[in-house]
Amino acid sequence: MHLYLIGPRGSGKSTVARQVARRLDRLLWSTDDAIQAATGNSITELFQTLGEDGFRELETDALAKAANSSDAIVDLGGGAILRESNRCLIRETGKAVWLFADAEILWKRVCDDPRSANTRPPLKVSVEGTQASNGLDEIRQLLRERESFYAACADYEIDTGPLSVDEVARRIVAWFDTVDKSRSRFR
């Protein structure tokens, strides 16, 4: 059974996924890393050249490859849950943990991450036909637009805002031990 980490940018998916994979001794899959390795381009470049729809096609392919691998911890991009086919594949092949935080915390994390410009799609001025006056406003809009999709996929939810990475990883491992019956209790 796969363990999928879902949530918006800045929620801690990539950082937490590494710790959870290590603690559970599982393969780590990052759909964004897989896409970049397959194309030789950054996420930012792919959004610029292919547009969001083209990027989402690559993301769906990367998710399918992860789902067909042996049991793994899968770090998904923030928009992977937008497609119904992706949500179905997640539900059919594993359990999903929704990592979230307040928009202000997410914005601060994105701004503080020097890799953000290359590892995340650019924030846009216009989102779904409405104007976002700044990145924080856009994050708020994206959260409103995507919340129902995250909720539809989530088997477990964690507010990462007040927690350390170690505490988030510990909670995920403890919860996953209760749902993954294939795992031995005698580790």
C-alpha positions as a LaTeX table, in Angstrom:
\begin{tabular}{lrrr}
\hline
Residue & $x$ (\AA) & $y$ (\AA) & $z$ (\AA) \\
\hline
Met1 & 0.00 & 0.00 & 0.00 \\
His2 & 1.29 & 3.44 & $-0.95$ \\
Leu3 & 1.25 & 6.43 & 1.35 \\
Tyr4 & 0.53 & 9.64 & $-0.56$ \\
Leu5 & 1.31 & 13.06 & 0.87 \\
Ile6 & $-1.04$ & 15.70 & $-0.53$ \\
Gly7 & $-1.47$ & 19.37 & 0.21 \\
Pro8 & $-0.63$ & 22.86 & $-0.99$ \\
Arg9 & 2.82 & 24.22 & $-1.71$ \\
Gly10 & 4.67 & 25.03 & 1.47 \\
Ser11 & 2.81 & 22.47 & 3.59 \\
Gly12 & 5.96 & 20.37 & 4.02 \\
Lys13 & 5.22 & 17.40 & 1.77 \\
Ser14 & 8.72 & 16.95 & 0.34 \\
Thr15 & 10.57 & 17.42 & 3.62 \\
Val16 & 8.17 & 15.21 & 5.59 \\
Ala17 & 8.13 & 12.55 & 2.86 \\
Arg18 & 11.88 & 12.03 & 3.18 \\
Gln19 & 11.61 & 11.47 & 6.93 \\
Val20 & 8.58 & 9.19 & 6.65 \\
Ala21 & 10.24 & 7.08 & 3.93 \\
Arg22 & 13.33 & 6.69 & 6.08 \\
Arg23 & 11.34 & 5.77 & 9.18 \\
Leu24 & 9.17 & 3.26 & 7.33 \\
Asp25 & 12.09 & 1.97 & 5.22 \\
Arg26 & 10.14 & 2.62 & 2.03 \\
Leu27 & 10.97 & 3.85 & $-1.42$ \\
Leu28 & 10.44 & 7.60 & $-1.83$ \\
Trp29 & 8.71 & 8.92 & $-4.95$ \\
Ser30 & 8.38 & 12.60 & $-5.75$ \\
Thr31 & 6.21 & 13.21 & $-8.79$ \\
Asp32 & 7.87 & 16.59 & $-9.34$ \\
Asp33 & 11.35 & 15.04 & $-9.19$ \\
Ala34 & 10.27 & 12.26 & $-11.56$ \\
Ile35 & 8.89 & 14.80 & $-14.04$ \\
Gln36 & 12.06 & 16.89 & $-13.91$ \\
Ala37 & 14.27 & 13.81 & $-14.35$ \\
Ala38 & 12.22 & 12.57 & $-17.31$ \\
Thr39 & 12.10 & 15.91 & $-19.12$ \\
Gly40 & 15.36 & 17.54 & $-18.08$ \\
Asn41 & 13.42 & 20.71 & $-17.29$ \\
Ser42 & 12.44 & 22.46 & $-14.08$ \\
Ile43 & 8.81 & 22.66 & $-13.01$ \\
Thr44 & 8.90 & 26.39 & $-13.73$ \\
Glu45 & 10.20 & 25.79 & $-17.27$ \\
Leu46 & 7.56 & 23.12 & $-17.89$ \\
Phe47 & 4.75 & 25.43 & $-16.83$ \\
Gln48 & 6.14 & 28.13 & $-19.12$ \\
Thr49 & 6.56 & 25.87 & $-22.16$ \\
Leu50 & 3.66 & 23.41 & $-21.77$ \\
Gly51 & 1.19 & 25.43 & $-19.75$ \\
Glu52 & $-0.68$ & 24.02 & $-16.82$ \\
Asp53 & $-2.62$ & 21.43 & $-18.87$ \\
Gly54 & 0.59 & 20.04 & $-20.39$ \\
Phe55 & 2.24 & 19.89 & $-16.99$ \\
Arg56 & $-0.80$ & 18.13 & $-15.48$ \\
Glu57 & $-0.49$ & 15.43 & $-18.18$ \\
Leu58 & 3.11 & 14.80 & $-17.12$ \\
Glu59 & 2.00 & 14.77 & $-13.47$ \\
Thr60 & $-0.70$ & 12.18 & $-14.18$ \\
Asp61 & 1.88 & 9.98 & $-15.92$ \\
Ala62 & 4.30 & 10.33 & $-12.99$ \\
Leu63 & 1.55 & 9.44 & $-10.52$ \\
Ala64 & 0.66 & 6.34 & $-12.56$ \\
Lys65 & 4.29 & 5.21 & $-12.52$ \\
Ala66 & 4.49 & 5.74 & $-8.76$ \\
Ala67 & 1.23 & 3.86 & $-8.22$ \\
Asn68 & 2.61 & 0.91 & $-10.22$ \\
Ser69 & 5.81 & 0.74 & $-8.18$ \\
Ser70 & 6.31 & $-1.28$ & $-5.03$ \\
Asp71 & 4.93 & 0.23 & $-1.84$ \\
Ala72 & 6.26 & 3.77 & $-1.56$ \\
Ile73 & 5.91 & 7.11 & 0.12 \\
Val74 & 4.69 & 9.39 & $-2.68$ \\
Asp75 & 5.14 & 13.16 & $-2.47$ \\
Leu76 & 2.61 & 14.73 & $-4.84$ \\
Gly77 & 2.60 & 18.22 & $-6.27$ \\
Gly78 & $-0.04$ & 20.53 & $-4.81$ \\
Gly79 & $-2.28$ & 20.35 & $-7.89$ \\
Ala80 & $-2.12$ & 16.59 & $-8.47$ \\
Ile81 & $-5.52$ & 16.19 & $-6.83$ \\
Leu82 & $-7.25$ & 18.42 & $-9.39$ \\
Arg83 & $-7.92$ & 15.54 & $-11.79$ \\
Glu84 & $-10.59$ & 13.03 & $-10.85$ \\
Ser85 & $-8.53$ & 10.23 & $-12.43$ \\
Asn86 & $-5.65$ & 11.08 & $-10.08$ \\
Arg87 & $-7.92$ & 11.15 & $-7.03$ \\
Cys88 & $-9.32$ & 7.74 & $-7.99$ \\
Leu89 & $-5.84$ & 6.28 & $-8.47$ \\
Ile90 & $-4.75$ & 7.60 & $-5.08$ \\
Arg91 & $-7.80$ & 6.06 & $-3.37$ \\
Glu92 & $-7.38$ & 2.74 & $-5.22$ \\
Thr93 & $-3.69$ & 2.25 & $-4.48$ \\
Gly94 & $-3.07$ & 3.64 & $-1.03$ \\
Lys95 & $-3.83$ & 6.06 & 1.73 \\
Ala96 & $-3.44$ & 9.83 & 1.60 \\
Val97 & $-2.32$ & 12.25 & 4.27 \\
Trp98 & $-3.35$ & 15.87 & 3.73 \\
Leu99 & $-0.77$ & 18.30 & 5.07 \\
Phe100 & $-2.08$ & 21.83 & 5.48 \\
Ala101 & $-1.37$ & 25.13 & 7.21 \\
Asp102 & $-2.77$ & 28.65 & 7.28 \\
Ala103 & $-2.17$ & 30.67 & 4.12 \\
Glu104 & 0.16 & 33.07 & 5.95 \\
Ile105 & 2.38 & 30.20 & 7.07 \\
Leu106 & 2.41 & 28.68 & 3.59 \\
Trp107 & 3.32 & 32.03 & 2.04 \\
Lys108 & 6.17 & 32.56 & 4.50 \\
Arg109 & 7.54 & 29.07 & 3.81 \\
Val110 & 7.39 & 29.60 & 0.04 \\
Cys111 & 9.12 & 32.99 & 0.34 \\
Asp112 & 11.80 & 31.59 & 2.68 \\
Asp113 & 12.63 & 28.64 & 0.39 \\
Pro114 & 15.41 & 29.64 & $-2.03$ \\
Arg115 & 14.53 & 26.65 & $-4.27$ \\
Ser116 & 10.92 & 27.74 & $-4.66$ \\
Ala117 & 11.37 & 29.52 & $-7.98$ \\
Asn118 & 12.60 & 26.33 & $-9.68$ \\
Thr119 & 10.69 & 23.67 & $-7.77$ \\
Arg120 & 7.21 & 25.14 & $-7.83$ \\
Pro121 & 5.00 & 26.57 & $-10.54$ \\
Pro122 & 5.06 & 30.35 & $-10.48$ \\
Leu123 & 2.33 & 32.18 & $-8.63$ \\
Lys124 & 0.22 & 34.09 & $-11.12$ \\
Val125 & $-1.53$ & 37.43 & $-10.91$ \\
Ser126 & $-4.82$ & 35.98 & $-12.13$ \\
Val127 & $-6.37$ & 32.80 & $-10.76$ \\
Glu128 & $-9.51$ & 31.36 & $-12.31$ \\
Gly129 & $-10.56$ & 34.71 & $-13.73$ \\
Thr130 & $-10.14$ & 36.66 & $-10.50$ \\
Gln131 & $-7.32$ & 38.98 & $-9.62$ \\
Ala132 & $-4.94$ & 38.13 & $-6.80$ \\
Ser133 & $-3.18$ & 41.26 & $-5.60$ \\
Asn134 & $-0.18$ & 39.31 & $-4.31$ \\
Gly135 & 1.15 & 35.82 & $-3.68$ \\
Leu136 & $-0.57$ & 35.51 & $-0.31$ \\
Asp137 & $-3.93$ & 36.33 & $-1.90$ \\
Glu138 & $-3.28$ & 33.75 & $-4.58$ \\
Ile139 & $-2.46$ & 31.09 & $-2.00$ \\
Arg140 & $-5.73$ & 31.89 & $-0.23$ \\
Gln141 & $-7.61$ & 31.52 & $-3.52$ \\
Leu142 & $-5.89$ & 28.23 & $-4.34$ \\
Leu143 & $-6.72$ & 26.87 & $-0.90$ \\
Arg144 & $-10.39$ & 27.75 & $-1.35$ \\
Glu145 & $-10.46$ & 26.19 & $-4.82$ \\
Arg146 & $-8.65$ & 22.99 & $-3.84$ \\
Glu147 & $-9.87$ & 22.29 & $-0.31$ \\
Ser148 & $-12.72$ & 20.01 & $-1.42$ \\
Phe149 & $-10.33$ & 18.01 & $-3.61$ \\
Tyr150 & $-7.86$ & 17.50 & $-0.77$ \\
Ala151 & $-10.71$ & 16.51 & 1.53 \\
Ala152 & $-12.01$ & 14.00 & $-1.02$ \\
Cys153 & $-8.64$ & 12.23 & $-1.07$ \\
Ala154 & $-7.59$ & 12.50 & 2.55 \\
Asp155 & $-7.61$ & 9.55 & 4.91 \\
Tyr156 & $-5.77$ & 11.57 & 7.56 \\
Glu157 & $-5.13$ & 15.29 & 8.02 \\
Ile158 & $-2.36$ & 17.18 & 9.81 \\
Asp159 & $-2.03$ & 20.92 & 10.40 \\
Thr160 & 1.71 & 21.37 & 9.89 \\
Gly161 & 1.65 & 25.01 & 10.97 \\
Pro162 & 2.43 & 24.54 & 14.67 \\
Leu163 & 4.43 & 21.30 & 14.34 \\
Ser164 & 8.04 & 20.45 & 13.62 \\
Val165 & 8.87 & 18.24 & 10.66 \\
Asp166 & 9.85 & 15.50 & 13.11 \\
Glu167 & 6.47 & 15.68 & 14.88 \\
Val168 & 4.55 & 15.58 & 11.59 \\
Ala169 & 6.56 & 12.55 & 10.44 \\
Arg170 & 6.06 & 10.83 & 13.80 \\
Arg171 & 2.28 & 11.32 & 13.63 \\
Ile172 & 2.10 & 10.01 & 10.08 \\
Val173 & 4.12 & 6.90 & 10.91 \\
Ala174 & 2.01 & 6.19 & 14.00 \\
Trp175 & $-1.21$ & 6.58 & 12.03 \\
Phe176 & 0.04 & 4.55 & 9.05 \\
Asp177 & 1.03 & 1.70 & 11.36 \\
Thr178 & $-2.66$ & 1.41 & 12.31 \\
Val179 & $-3.94$ & 1.25 & 8.72 \\
Asp180 & $-1.27$ & $-0.72$ & 6.85 \\
Lys181 & $-1.95$ & $-4.27$ & 7.98 \\
Ser182 & 0.83 & $-5.64$ & 5.75 \\
Arg183 & 3.45 & $-4.06$ & 8.01 \\
Ser184 & 4.90 & $-6.19$ & 10.74 \\
Arg185 & 4.36 & $-5.02$ & 14.30 \\
Phe186 & 7.70 & $-6.63$ & 15.22 \\
Arg187 & 10.17 & $-4.21$ & 13.61 \\
\hline
\end{tabular}
